[in-house]
Amino acid sequence: MAGLFGKQIGLVWSHRVTISLVIVSFIASLIIFMDVLEGNIYNGTVYTWMISGETVFEVGFLIDTLSTLMMLIVTGVSLMVHIYTIGYMRGDPGYQRFFSYISLFTFSMLMLVMSNNFLQLFFGWEAVGLVSYLLIGFWYTRPTAIYANMKAFLVNRVGDFGFLLGIGLVLASFGSLDYEHVFSHAGYMTSKTIDIIPGQPWMLLTVISLLLFVGAMGKSAQFPLHVWLPDSMEGPTPISALIHAATMVTAGIFMVARMSPLFEYSETALSTILVIGGITTLFMALVAVVQNDIKRVVAFSTLSQLGYMTVALGASAYSVAIFHLMTHAFFKALLFLGAGSVIIAMHHEQDMRKMGGLKQYMPITFATMFIAALASAGVPGFSGFFSKDAIIEAVHFSNIPGSEFAYFCVLITVFVTALYTFRLIFMTFYGEPRMDAHTHKHLHESPWVVTLPLIILAIPTVIAGWVIGPMLFGGFLTDPIQVHDHHDAVALMGEAYTGVFGMMSHALTTLPFWFSIAGIFSAWFLYRVRTDLPEKIRQISGPVYTLLDRKYFIDELYSWMFARGSRGLSMILWKYGDIKIIDGFFVNGTARMIAWIANIVRHFQTGYIYHYAFSMIMGVFLLMSLWLFYY
Amino acid sequence: MLFGFPLISLIIWLPIIFGLAVLILGDRDLKITRWLSLSGAVVGFLVALPLLSGFDTTISSMQFVEHISWFERLNVFYHLGVDGISMPLIILNCFTTPLVIIAGWEVIQRRVSQYMGAFLIMSGIVNGVFASLDAVLFYTFWEASLIPMFIIIGIWGGPNRVYAAIKFFLYTLMGSLLMLVALIYLYQTSDGSFSIEDYHRLPLPMTAQILIFLAFLIAFAVKVPMWPVHTWLPDAHVEAPTGGSVILAAILLKLGGYGFLRFSLPIAPDASHELATLMIVLSLIAVVYIGLVALMQQDMKKLIAYSSVSHMGFVTLGFFLFNSYGLEGAMVQMISHGFISGAMFLCVGVLYDRLHSRQIADYGGVVNKMPIFAAFFMLFAMANAGLPGTSGFVGEFMVIMGAIEVNFWYAFFAALTLILGASYTLWMYKRVIFGAVANAKVENLSDIGSREFLILAILAVAVLWLGLYPSPLTEVMHVSIDNLLEHVSRSKL
């Protein structure tokens, strides 16, 4: 356990120190994983954070199959990214700073997944958000980077706003923030309602689940809080791989899976999750088709894949979501690191229109990325196939309202995913080189520190899906994840499951497989055979293309509505509320009034005895008359 | 009284004696003046430490009590003591004074002895406010605390300092006059007692309670400050020298919060319950409205001043939720705000000392020239935005938890600070620190020296410690807060 904490150093020997410590924590995670496989679950307290009233807030760990799996993914991908960074960030003035950030990130992410209570989860949650903020803005002199990191932090804060209120409701209704206590008492809460709007009793667990899900939407970039993720590509590429693809953005998925005992009681919440996941899956995939920046294609693909996981959550197939989370972590990290390798070779050019023909110059990068693309497109045999097919099947079996819509979305998206992934491959690695002569002359494969992680990641990208049997149907995750019998889609799938090869051969007869093949074929046709067609399609589709290219104008809408709106409101409140009304009228007005009164009263203080005498007589007269009047 | 030793008197009078000594010494040798002031402040902090170590966290009654007759004929006593509410505030005050002295070390070149003396005397007076258990003694210290700050703003302040100083003085003086009326009324009804603890036990009819509550409210609301009597604060902060801003935000605002806990709630519990909704609404307006106003400020100090008002909204919100999350959260928020706002003003001071501008527009890309400073500023900015792991989170979290028990919408509006606080703080940080070097002046900036490093590092440790391990603090005040809650729940009609 100790190996998981000592990773805050980062000076001259920064990469040696950090990498060896990440290796230590990876091995530690592996040992813990073995231990947990034998059935040992650890749930203990480290120290008491605070006691308030009757409630004790503690910092502690819960180590079960779900958290160890996450620990393995986090430390594994983190290790690859650490090694890759040596090559990618070579010569950058912020080299040590970068290593200390990613180590801090690994620490925070581990805190998040290992937590045994909501508060610590929130700690890790915000800490990874902070590191993400620091890393997106890593090149702080770029205006776009510092704009993107602020945007990422603020959009995440909107999610956290819901998340914190959800935690508050949990504390107020359960009297504790410990998972164990809350989950075991969730069954007693089903009849409780809460009047958020007076006279409208809503089921308490629905409200809690929805609020928690708002947090997940922020972190896992679900529509409509997805806007920060594409911009986060301003950060260095290793970060895009580690934080914005493999680990941090999946924290939301992990969180909902962890909270499955609560979500299970609320069909309303599950329906919402299904629909939001469905929208994200399809619409973000469509945007990916028209992007030309290599990293942005992968970013929108991440959004779409996160949508897949969310759909799985909504279908009550939490274990499938975690399964896809795992396979996605490998193939998406590989795609990103491969894209990074291309970007290094292209001298930090990210526009795919200026690439092409890289296959012969960068064979290792090409081969590994090709594998990742196959996995991403869901070609049978590769990891992405198993998890994606499982999601589609789960949605198919699901009886939760909204599952038809989600099923439609995920099915169409299979085609779109294959299309944009292979569009990327064909535009980058095939065809005529389109870069300038200078770059062309210097094209070469990246150093071994870059290609080694690619090769290592390619292995699980191929084989990680083969554990589908034990993982989904073998009871691996039944302990941490609770599913009610009446909508247990995974169990229904389990009845039909006939082993890995059975699944692959069965796939040949189903829609997703043919959709995916059709996607690859279309990409090949459009970008290899008839390369003039994309331009024509673009012209014909006019407004649709603009809509996709501008990402449905959501950024513009938000910046107009929230950024300008709040600034305008702020100006009004400040200039009118504070300066004109409070200060101008009341405060300085009082001062002016006193001055004005004093100015009048001054005339009474004339200094002439007879004026004073007169007023005294008048006063006595007044008092006398009052006295007479009363008695 | 610990071993019959007048510890609290020492804590009050020692800084004042040092302050007077510094004044007498004058500006003949600035080196001696500075070192004498610093030793006075450090000794002042050291003598306050036995208060912490000798404090009994299991009892709610006053500790280290001193009780000597002062004006016998009027029943006025020199009556001092602390409980779990006032003790942390005294420690905070004694902790902040040395930092302020160090912060003004070379920056202040004009009337050094008077500057240092004013802060030392102020420190003693504020300790007196927190420790007084006699209303007359309290009122004396309360009003006396205005004078050093008035002088500090008026002499070492910016170009518009006279307006700001007078606004500050009149605003707060007006507020406290009604408190005096309330205290005299209480003296009459309690058959000639000025003991604050007697007032706590005094039964009062509803009308009287409401009137007393309102009289106190005006005094304390101005100090905190609550919306809409907050407008003196941005002006005072903008004009005050760095040290003045630090003390103003970190310490003087807490006098108002403390007043609510020592006077309003226990003396008029029924009125407090009656008017709780009003108070909560005013606090939420402070949180949301002021948070929005902070967004568009062009002046860094003004921005932090508005953010102070917004954060203090959590304090008053917590008080009137009448549950232990709320009250303890409010207390934690007061201590934490002392660290964070102090640190934020010091950071602005560091920049101001170099560029002599507080305008955000005059900066940009400071990180290129001052990376260490940027790291500190980042920590404090994140603390100001309430990031978990820093002290700023703890208080806000607890108050929000308390609010959601009472009403979902209270928590909803309070939690908006998560977004607003991050918006105004990070937007300012982005414009000042990040980016390419904006102009030639920024190009010539040099990173913080060891003196500045020392104070920022001390505050950084405090902010992180309270964020990662707040338990010791809540433990100290736990019993007193419970007792107060229990007291407030009993009707005095």
HADDOCK unambig.tbl for C-alpha pairs under 7 A between the chains (distance, minus, plus):
assign (segid A and resid 49 and name CA) (segid B and resid 469 and name CA) 5.38 0.50 0.50
assign (segid A and resid 49 and name CA) (segid B and resid 470 and name CA) 6.32 0.50 0.50
assign (segid A and resid 49 and name CA) (segid B and resid 471 and name CA) 5.61 0.50 0.50
assign (segid A and resid 50 and name CA) (segid B and resid 470 and name CA) 5.72 0.50 0.50
assign (segid A and resid 50 and name CA) (segid B and resid 471 and name CA) 4.10 0.50 0.50
assign (segid A and resid 50 and name CA) (segid B and resid 474 and name CA) 6.87 0.50 0.50
assign (segid A and resid 51 and name CA) (segid B and resid 471 and name CA) 6.31 0.50 0.50
assign (segid A and resid 51 and name CA) (segid B and resid 474 and name CA) 6.73 0.50 0.50
assign (segid A and resid 52 and name CA) (segid B and resid 324 and name CA) 6.63 0.50 0.50
assign (segid A and resid 52 and name CA) (segid B and resid 325 and name CA) 6.14 0.50 0.50
assign (segid A and resid 52 and name CA) (segid B and resid 474 and name CA) 6.91 0.50 0.50
assign (segid A and resid 53 and name CA) (segid B and resid 324 and name CA) 5.19 0.50 0.50
assign (segid A and resid 53 and name CA) (segid B and resid 325 and name CA) 6.58 0.50 0.50
assign (segid A and resid 123 and name CA) (segid B and resid 388 and name CA) 5.34 0.50 0.50
assign (segid A and resid 123 and name CA) (segid B and resid 389 and name CA) 6.79 0.50 0.50
assign (segid A and resid 126 and name CA) (segid B and resid 387 and name CA) 6.75 0.50 0.50
assign (segid A and resid 126 and name CA) (segid B and resid 388 and name CA) 6.58 0.50 0.50
assign (segid A and resid 140 and name CA) (segid B and resid 434 and name CA) 5.48 0.50 0.50
assign (segid A and resid 140 and name CA) (segid B and resid 435 and name CA) 5.51 0.50 0.50
assign (segid A and resid 141 and name CA) (segid B and resid 434 and name CA) 6.34 0.50 0.50
assign (segid A and resid 141 and name CA) (segid B and resid 435 and name CA) 3.97 0.50 0.50
assign (segid A and resid 141 and name CA) (segid B and resid 436 and name CA) 4.54 0.50 0.50
assign (segid A and resid 142 and name CA) (segid B and resid 435 and name CA) 6.12 0.50 0.50
assign (segid A and resid 143 and name CA) (segid B and resid 435 and name CA) 6.04 0.50 0.50
assign (segid A and resid 146 and name CA) (segid B and resid 430 and name CA) 6.80 0.50 0.50
assign (segid A and resid 146 and name CA) (segid B and resid 434 and name CA) 6.96 0.50 0.50
assign (segid A and resid 150 and name CA) (segid B and resid 426 and name CA) 6.84 0.50 0.50
assign (segid A and resid 154 and name CA) (segid B and resid 419 and name CA) 6.43 0.50 0.50
assign (segid A and resid 154 and name CA) (segid B and resid 422 and name CA) 6.75 0.50 0.50
assign (segid A and resid 154 and name CA) (segid B and resid 423 and name CA) 6.61 0.50 0.50
assign (segid A and resid 157 and name CA) (segid B and resid 418 and name CA) 6.38 0.50 0.50
assign (segid A and resid 157 and name CA) (segid B and resid 419 and name CA) 5.55 0.50 0.50
assign (segid A and resid 158 and name CA) (segid B and resid 419 and name CA) 6.14 0.50 0.50
assign (segid A and resid 161 and name CA) (segid B and resid 415 and name CA) 6.20 0.50 0.50
assign (segid A and resid 161 and name CA) (segid B and resid 416 and name CA) 6.85 0.50 0.50
assign (segid A and resid 161 and name CA) (segid B and resid 418 and name CA) 6.27 0.50 0.50
assign (segid A and resid 168 and name CA) (segid B and resid 401 and name CA) 5.10 0.50 0.50
assign (segid A and resid 168 and name CA) (segid B and resid 404 and name CA) 6.21 0.50 0.50
assign (segid A and resid 169 and name CA) (segid B and resid 404 and name CA) 6.64 0.50 0.50
assign (segid A and resid 172 and name CA) (segid B and resid 404 and name CA) 6.87 0.50 0.50
assign (segid A and resid 172 and name CA) (segid B and resid 405 and name CA) 5.47 0.50 0.50
assign (segid A and resid 196 and name CA) (segid B and resid 408 and name CA) 6.73 0.50 0.50
assign (segid A and resid 567 and name CA) (segid B and resid 295 and name CA) 6.93 0.50 0.50
assign (segid A and resid 567 and name CA) (segid B and resid 296 and name CA) 6.37 0.50 0.50
assign (segid A and resid 570 and name CA) (segid B and resid 292 and name CA) 4.92 0.50 0.50
assign (segid A and resid 570 and name CA) (segid B and resid 293 and name CA) 4.70 0.50 0.50
assign (segid A and resid 570 and name CA) (segid B and resid 295 and name CA) 6.47 0.50 0.50
assign (segid A and resid 570 and name CA) (segid B and resid 296 and name CA) 6.10 0.50 0.50
assign (segid A and resid 571 and name CA) (segid B and resid 293 and name CA) 6.83 0.50 0.50
assign (segid A and resid 571 and name CA) (segid B and resid 296 and name CA) 6.39 0.50 0.50
assign (segid A and resid 573 and name CA) (segid B and resid 293 and name CA) 6.18 0.50 0.50
assign (segid A and resid 574 and name CA) (segid B and resid 293 and name CA) 5.26 0.50 0.50
assign (segid A and resid 578 and name CA) (segid B and resid 231 and name CA) 6.93 0.50 0.50
assign (segid A and resid 582 and name CA) (segid B and resid 228 and name CA) 6.99 0.50 0.50
assign (segid A and resid 583 and name CA) (segid B and resid 231 and name CA) 6.57 0.50 0.50
